[in-house]
Amino acid sequence: MTVPEVMATIEKDIIFYDDSGGGVTFSGGEPLLQPEFLFGLLAACRQRDIHTLIDTSGHARPDLFQKALRLTDGVLFDLKCLDATEHEKYTGVNNELILTNFKTAAASGKVQVRLPVIPGITDHLRNIEGLVEMVAAAGSVKRFDLLPYHGTAAAKYRRLGLEYRMDGTAEPTCEQMRELQERIEGYGFAVHVGG
């Protein structure tokens, strides 16, 4: 699709954005994998005074990330593992670039942190406290979203004939989520649980 085609779809809902104060969130996958298309959409939304957010892993060239940051109203930044070795093990990429872009986003004051809570991967105390301390040190982040892992994608993978590598991963319990919420709130953050 072209930018004008996508904008025609977006503009159909403009009355709802006006009434709710909402707007458009660009997610994916990773929206920064198609940077020029994303930039075109962000610029077009800005011209129409439509609020925008980017939901990103932060894994993008810093120059592209900075340009997107200038064009959007806010960033939903997913943080997973602070330890570089663990991050690469579970995501396939080193997190150095991600952490660099996080610092840039935090300095802009436009960032909201999202933490996928995956038992045995992202939920251990060392990871949680390390990430929360890093975010607290950035100073501008006020809100954390905790996104509990759920296995709903398994059926989709099976239908597509793909291997679901998370098979057998337990979903976090309500009690585990509440404990994490309280721990992070202890650092002064507003914490929202759910996706």
C-alpha positions in Angstrom: 0.0 0.0 0.0 1.0 3.6 -0.5 1.1 6.3 2.1 -2.0 8.0 0.6 -3.9 4.6 0.6 -3.1 4.0 4.3 -3.9 7.6 5.2 -7.3 7.2 3.5 -8.0 4.3 5.9 -6.7 6.2 8.9 -8.8 9.3 8.1 -12.0 7.3 8.1 -11.6 7.1 11.9 -10.6 10.7 12.5 -13.9 11.5 14.3 -13.0 8.8 16.8 -9.6 10.2 17.4 -11.1 13.7 17.9 -13.7 12.4 20.4 -11.3 10.1 22.4 -8.1 12.1 22.2 -6.5 9.0 20.6 -4.7 8.4 17.4 -2.6 5.9 15.5 -0.1 3.4 16.8 2.4 2.0 14.3 3.5 -1.5 15.4 4.2 -4.8 13.8 6.6 -6.7 13.9 8.9 -3.7 13.9 7.7 -0.5 12.1 11.3 0.7 11.8 12.0 -2.1 9.4 10.2 0.0 6.8 11.6 3.4 7.8 10.8 5.5 4.7 7.2 4.3 4.7 6.9 4.9 8.4 8.3 8.4 8.0 5.8 9.2 5.3 2.9 8.0 7.4 4.1 9.9 10.5 4.6 13.1 8.4 1.1 12.7 6.8 -0.5 12.2 10.3 1.3 15.2 11.6 -0.1 17.3 8.7 -3.6 16.1 9.6 -3.0 16.7 13.3 -3.4 13.0 14.1 -1.6 11.8 17.3 0.9 9.0 16.6 2.8 6.4 18.6 5.4 3.9 17.5 5.6 0.5 19.2 9.2 -0.6 18.8 11.9 -2.9 20.1 14.3 -0.1 19.5 16.4 -2.3 17.2 17.1 0.3 14.4 20.0 2.4 13.2 20.2 5.4 15.6 19.8 8.0 12.7 16.5 6.3 11.7 15.4 6.0 15.3 16.1 9.7 15.9 14.2 10.7 12.8 11.2 8.6 13.8 11.4 10.2 17.3 11.2 13.7 15.8 8.1 12.8 13.7 6.1 11.0 16.4 4.3 12.1 19.5 5.4 9.1 21.6 7.2 5.7 21.7 6.0 2.5 23.3 9.5 1.0 23.9 9.7 -2.8 24.5 12.5 -3.8 26.8 13.2 -7.5 27.3 16.6 -8.5 28.7 19.2 -6.2 30.1 22.0 -8.7 30.0 23.5 -8.7 26.4 24.1 -12.5 26.3 20.6 -13.3 27.5 19.1 -10.8 25.1 20.9 -12.3 22.1 20.1 -15.9 23.2 16.3 -15.1 23.3 15.9 -12.5 20.5 18.8 -13.3 18.2 20.3 -9.8 18.4 22.6 -8.0 20.8 20.9 -5.2 22.8 23.6 -2.5 22.6 21.8 -0.7 19.8 18.4 -1.1 21.6 19.8 0.4 24.9 21.4 3.3 23.0 18.1 4.1 21.3 16.3 3.7 24.6 18.5 6.4 26.2 17.7 8.7 23.2 14.0 8.0 23.6 14.1 8.6 27.3 15.9 11.9 26.9 13.1 13.1 24.6 10.5 12.6 27.3 8.3 10.7 24.8 8.8 7.2 26.0 6.6 4.6 27.8 8.3 1.3 28.7 6.7 -2.0 27.9 8.1 -5.2 29.5 7.0 -8.6 28.2 6.8 -10.9 31.2 8.0 -14.3 30.1 8.5 -16.9 32.8 12.1 -18.1 33.0 13.3 -15.5 30.5 12.4 -11.9 31.4 10.8 -12.3 34.8 13.8 -13.1 37.0 14.7 -10.6 39.7 18.1 -9.7 38.3 16.6 -8.7 35.0 13.6 -6.9 36.4 15.6 -4.9 38.9 18.3 -4.1 36.3 15.8 -2.8 33.8 13.8 -0.8 36.3 17.0 0.8 37.7 18.1 1.7 34.2 14.8 3.2 33.4 14.6 5.1 36.7 18.0 6.5 36.1 16.8 7.9 32.7 14.5 10.1 34.8 11.8 10.9 32.3 9.8 7.7 32.2 6.7 7.7 34.3 4.9 4.5 33.2 5.6 0.8 32.8 3.3 -1.6 31.0 3.8 -5.2 32.1 2.7 -7.5 29.3 2.1 -11.1 30.6 3.2 -13.8 28.2 0.3 -15.8 26.7 0.4 -18.8 24.4 -2.3 -17.7 22.0 0.2 -17.5 19.1 0.9 -21.3 19.3 -2.3 -22.1 17.3 -1.4 -19.6 14.6 2.1 -21.1 14.3 0.7 -24.6 13.9 -1.8 -23.4 11.2 1.1 -21.9 9.3 3.2 -25.1 9.7 5.8 -23.3 11.8 7.7 -24.4 14.9 6.5 -22.5 18.0 9.7 -22.3 20.1 7.8 -21.1 23.2 5.7 -24.3 23.4 5.5 -25.4 27.1 6.2 -21.9 28.4 3.9 -21.2 31.3 1.8 -18.1 31.5 2.6 -15.9 34.6 0.0 -16.1 37.3 -2.0 -13.1 38.5 -0.1 -13.3 41.8 3.3 -13.2 40.0 2.1 -10.2 37.9 0.8 -8.4 41.0 4.2 -9.0 42.8 6.1 -7.5 39.8 3.7 -4.6 39.6 4.2 -3.8 43.3 8.0 -4.1 43.0 8.1 -1.7 40.1 5.6 0.7 41.7 8.1 0.8 44.6 10.5 2.7 42.2 7.8 5.4 41.7 6.4 4.3 38.4 2.8 4.0 37.4 2.4 0.4 36.4 -0.3 -1.0 34.1 -0.7 -4.8 33.7 -2.0 -6.2 30.4 -1.7 -5.6 26.7 
